[in-house]
Amino acid sequence: MNKKQPSGFLKKAVALVKDRQARRLIDARPDLHDFWRQPAPDGNVPSAYIAPVHRSRALVSLIKDLPKDAAILEVGCNVGRNLAFLHDSGYRNLTGIEISPHAARLLRETYPQLVDASVKVGAAEEVLPGFEDKRFDLVFTMAVLEHIHPDSTSVFENMARVARSLLTIEPERHASHRQYPHDIRAIFTGLGFELVHSVSMGELPDTADDPAIAQYFAWRFKEAAGARRHV
C-alpha cells in the first residue's frame, strides 16, 4: 500500500517550523552588525585581508572588459585591498561601503592611493538607499553577501537598483549562525538581471591554490533588456 503523501498545507507547516528552528540558531541582525563592527572579529581580523593580493588579481581578470572610467562600488570593502588593486589597475572612479570603522581606518593608513575614493562607513542596509538609481556601472562583492542577514533582503534590492552590472564572488552552501546560503543567481535574475558568466574561483589561475576562496563562485550579471527598476 502506498504511503499517503503529506498535503500542501502540511508541507508548508513543516517548512515554517524548520524556518523558526533555524532562526533560533542564527544571530539577530543587531548582534550580527555588532560582531562586524568589532576591531578584530574572531576569524576576520581586518589586517589579515591585506596580504592575499592574488584574490584581487582574480577579481580584475573577471572585469577586464570594463572601461577604466567605469563607476565601481564594492559592498563590504573591508581593509580596501580590492579597491587599491583596482586603482593600481587603472580604475579611478571607486566607492566602497564598509561596516567596520576599524577596517575603514586601516584602509586609509594602508592604501594612500585611495585618498580620492569615497568610503562610506556603515551597514549596507543603511548606506545603499542613499545612492541614486543606476549610479554604478559595476557593483561587486567578495565573501560579503554570505553574511547578509535573512531579514536584510533590501540589500539585494538596492544593489540591483543602483547597478548597471553586478559581480558577486560568494560561496553556494556556507551556513552558520553568521553565514546564510542565499541563492545568488535566483535573487538577481528575479531582480531584473541576467547571468552572463559564472566560474568557480578554483578554476582561475590566481586563486586555484587558495583553499579559502577556491570553493567560491563568481557570478557576473548585467541588466536584462526591458528590466524594470526595483525600489
C-alpha positions in Angstrom: 0.0 0.0 0.0 1.3 3.4 -0.9 2.1 5.7 1.9 -0.1 8.8 1.8 1.9 11.9 0.8 1.7 15.0 3.0 -0.7 17.7 1.9 0.5 21.0 0.6 -0.6 22.6 3.9 1.4 20.1 5.9 4.5 20.7 3.8 4.2 24.5 4.4 3.7 23.9 8.1 6.8 21.7 8.3 8.9 24.3 6.4 7.7 27.0 8.7 8.7 25.0 11.8 12.1 24.4 10.3 12.5 28.1 9.5 11.7 29.0 13.1 14.1 26.5 14.4 16.8 27.8 12.0 16.2 31.4 13.1 16.8 30.5 16.7 20.3 29.3 15.7 21.4 32.4 13.8 22.4 35.8 15.2 19.9 38.6 15.4 20.6 41.3 12.9 21.8 43.9 15.5 24.1 41.3 17.1 25.5 40.4 13.6 26.2 44.1 12.9 27.9 44.5 16.3 30.1 41.5 15.6 31.4 43.0 12.3 32.0 46.4 13.9 34.5 45.0 16.4 38.2 45.9 15.9 39.1 42.3 15.4 36.2 39.9 14.9 37.0 36.3 15.6 38.4 34.8 12.4 38.0 38.1 10.5 40.8 40.5 11.6 40.9 43.3 9.0 44.7 43.3 8.8 44.6 39.6 7.6 43.0 40.8 4.4 45.9 42.9 3.2 48.2 40.1 2.0 46.1 37.9 -0.4 46.5 40.2 -3.4 46.1 37.3 -5.7 42.3 37.4 -4.9 42.2 41.0 -6.1 44.1 40.0 -9.2 41.5 37.3 -9.9 38.8 39.9 -9.4 40.3 42.2 -12.0 40.6 39.4 -14.5 36.8 38.9 -14.2 36.0 42.5 -15.2 38.7 43.2 -17.8 36.0 44.2 -20.3 35.0 47.1 -18.1 36.3 50.5 -19.2 38.7 52.3 -16.9 36.3 55.2 -16.3 33.6 52.9 -15.0 32.0 53.8 -11.7 32.6 50.9 -9.4 31.1 50.1 -5.9 32.4 47.4 -3.6 29.9 46.4 -0.9 31.9 45.3 2.1 35.3 46.6 1.0 37.0 45.7 4.4 40.5 47.0 4.5 40.4 48.1 0.9 42.7 45.6 -0.9 40.4 45.1 -3.8 39.8 48.8 -4.3 43.5 49.5 -4.1 44.2 46.9 -6.7 41.5 48.3 -9.0 43.1 51.7 -8.6 46.5 50.4 -9.5 45.0 48.7 -12.5 43.7 52.0 -13.9 40.3 52.3 -12.4 39.8 55.6 -10.6 36.0 56.1 -10.0 35.8 53.9 -6.9 33.4 53.8 -4.0 33.3 51.4 -1.0 30.9 50.5 1.8 32.3 49.1 5.0 30.5 48.4 8.3 33.7 48.4 10.4 35.2 51.8 11.2 38.4 50.0 12.2 38.8 48.4 8.8 38.0 51.7 7.1 40.7 53.4 9.2 43.2 50.8 8.3 42.2 51.3 4.6 43.3 54.9 4.8 46.5 54.1 6.5 47.5 51.2 4.2 46.5 52.5 0.8 47.2 56.2 0.3 46.3 55.8 -3.4 42.7 55.6 -2.3 42.7 59.2 -1.0 40.1 60.2 -3.6 38.0 57.1 -3.2 34.7 57.5 -1.3 34.3 55.0 1.5 31.0 55.1 3.3 31.2 53.6 6.8 28.0 51.9 7.9 25.9 48.8 7.3 25.0 48.1 3.6 21.3 48.2 4.7 21.8 51.9 5.8 24.2 53.2 3.1 22.8 51.7 -0.2 19.5 53.5 -0.1 21.4 56.8 -0.3 22.7 56.2 -3.9 20.7 57.2 -6.9 19.3 54.7 -9.4 21.9 53.2 -11.7 24.7 55.2 -10.1 27.3 52.5 -10.7 28.5 50.6 -13.8 29.5 47.7 -11.6 28.6 46.7 -8.0 30.6 43.8 -6.7 31.1 41.8 -3.6 33.7 39.2 -2.4 32.6 37.0 0.5 30.1 39.5 1.8 26.6 38.5 0.6 27.0 35.3 2.5 26.9 37.4 5.7 23.8 39.4 4.8 21.1 38.6 7.3 17.9 36.9 6.0 16.0 40.0 7.3 18.0 42.3 5.0 16.7 41.4 1.6 16.7 45.2 0.9 20.5 44.9 0.4 19.9 42.8 -2.8 17.1 45.0 -4.0 19.2 48.2 -3.6 22.3 46.6 -5.2 20.1 45.9 -8.2 18.6 49.4 -8.2 22.0 51.2 -8.2 23.9 48.8 -10.5 24.1 48.5 -14.3 26.0 45.3 -13.8 26.9 43.0 -10.9 29.8 40.7 -9.9 29.4 38.5 -6.8 32.1 36.2 -5.5 30.3 34.1 -3.0 30.0 30.5 -1.7 27.0 28.4 -2.6 26.4 26.4 0.6 28.1 28.0 3.6 25.7 28.0 6.5 26.3 29.0 10.1 24.9 31.5 12.6 26.7 34.2 10.6 26.6 32.7 7.1 23.5 32.4 5.1 23.2 30.3 1.9 21.5 32.8 -0.4 20.6 31.7 -3.9 22.6 34.5 -5.6 21.5 33.5 -9.2 17.8 33.3 -8.3 17.9 36.6 -6.4 19.4 38.8 -9.1 17.7 37.2 -12.0 14.5 37.8 -10.1 15.5 41.5 -9.8 15.8 42.2 -13.5 19.3 40.9 -14.2 20.6 38.1 -16.5 23.5 35.9 -15.7 26.2 36.4 -18.4 29.1 34.4 -16.9 29.8 32.1 -13.9 33.0 30.4 -12.9 34.5 28.6 -9.9 37.3 30.6 -8.3 39.1 27.3 -8.2 39.3 27.4 -12.0 41.1 30.7 -12.1 44.9 30.6 -12.1 45.3 33.3 -9.4 43.0 31.5 -6.8 43.3 27.8 -7.8 45.7 27.2 -4.9 43.8 29.3 -2.3 41.6 26.8 -0.5 39.8 29.6 1.4 38.3 31.0 -1.8 38.7 28.3 -4.4 35.3 26.9 -3.4 33.6 30.2 -4.1 31.8 31.1 -7.4 31.9 34.3 -9.4 28.6 35.3 -10.9 28.6 38.2 -13.4 25.2 39.8 -14.2 24.0 42.5 -16.5 20.7 44.4 -16.5 18.2 42.4 -18.6 16.7 44.2 -21.6 13.5 45.9 -20.7 14.0 45.2 -17.0 12.0 47.4 -14.6 13.8 49.3 -11.9 13.4 48.0 -8.3 12.9 50.1 -5.3 
